[in-house]
Amino acid sequence: MEESFILSKFNRLQQSGLALYDENQQIIEHNDGGLQFQFCLTSALAKKPNLQTPHSTNDERRDGSDISTTGFEIGEIGNAHLLIANKFCWAKPHFLLLTSDGYRRQYESLNDTDLQAIWSILSTMSTDYLAFFNCGQDGGCSRLHKHMQLIPMPGATFASFLDSDGEISEPEVPFQWFYHRFDTGDVSLQHLTDVYNKLLSQATEVGGGLSENAHASLPGAACPHNMIMTQRWMIVVPRRRAAINKAVAANALGMLGYIAVATKEEMDEWIRTGPTGTLKEFGVSK
C-alpha cells in the first residue's frame, strides 16, 4: 500500500471530523528525578473509551470485535490485518492495525504475522514511524480486539539513546526494559520474530509471568507488556499495572516518558504523584 494513499485517506477522515485530532494540542515538558517527560495535552482523548466503556448499539463491528471500524478503514495489510484511522488521535496521523479476525485478543502475544504487518507499514513510510502494542489490561489496552498502533516518531523519549550512535547515554529509568538494535540493512521476518520472542521471554522472567495478570486465566494470555518498535530497534517492557486512577494511566508510549492526557487536571495529577515513581510502579522495579 502506497504511503500517499495511506496519508490521503487519513487526512480525509480527519478533515471530515470522524478521526478526532486537536489541532491546538500542546506538548508540555516536565523533569522528574532526572528524567525528561513530555505531556501531550489533547482534547481528542476526552471521549476515548476503556475496557469498561459499554459499546454503542449503533456501532458496526466485526464478529468478536469491540472496535468499530466502519468508516475508518484505510486498507488491508496482507491477508490477516486491517489498517484504520484511530478515532481518538494524539498524533497526526495515528493508525490502528487490527487483526482481521475479531476474536484475536489483546492479551495474546504478537505472532509472526502481526510483526510482518507492522514491518510492512514501517518500511513503507518515507518518514520515521513508531509502532507499539499494549498487551493486556495491565499493559494499558483499552479494547480487547487485538491491535497495534502506529504514529510518526515523537520528539525525544527515553528511547532516543537507541538512535544516537553513543552520543546519548541510556537513561536511568526505574523499571526493567529489554531492547535490541537491528543491524543496518534488511530485517527478515524470522529475525523480527526471534528478537520479539527473546525480549518477551526476558520480560516474562522478571515480570513473574501471569500470576497477577488480570487475564491470567484466559487461554493464550501472555505476560502483560508493551512492545515498541521502529525500523532500527525494538523494546519490550514488562508491566504490573496500567493505572493508579482514571487520570494517571500509561500505555507503551507513557513508559517512554511520552504521556497523552485529555486535560490539564490529569497532567497536574501525574505531576503530583511523581511520574518517575509512578512508572516504577507500573513496570517491574529495578
Secondary structure by P-SEA (a helix, b strand, c coil): ccaaaaaaaaaaaaaaccccccccbbbbbbbcccbbbbbbccccccccccccbbbbcccccccccccccccccccccccccccccccccccccbbbbbbccccccccccccaaaaaaaaaaaaacccbbbbbbbccccccccccccbbbbccccccccccccccccccccccccbbbbbbbbccccccaaaaaaaaaaaaaaaaaaacccccccccccccccccbbbbbcccbbbbbbbccccccccccccccccccccccccaaaaaaaaaacaaaaaaaacccc
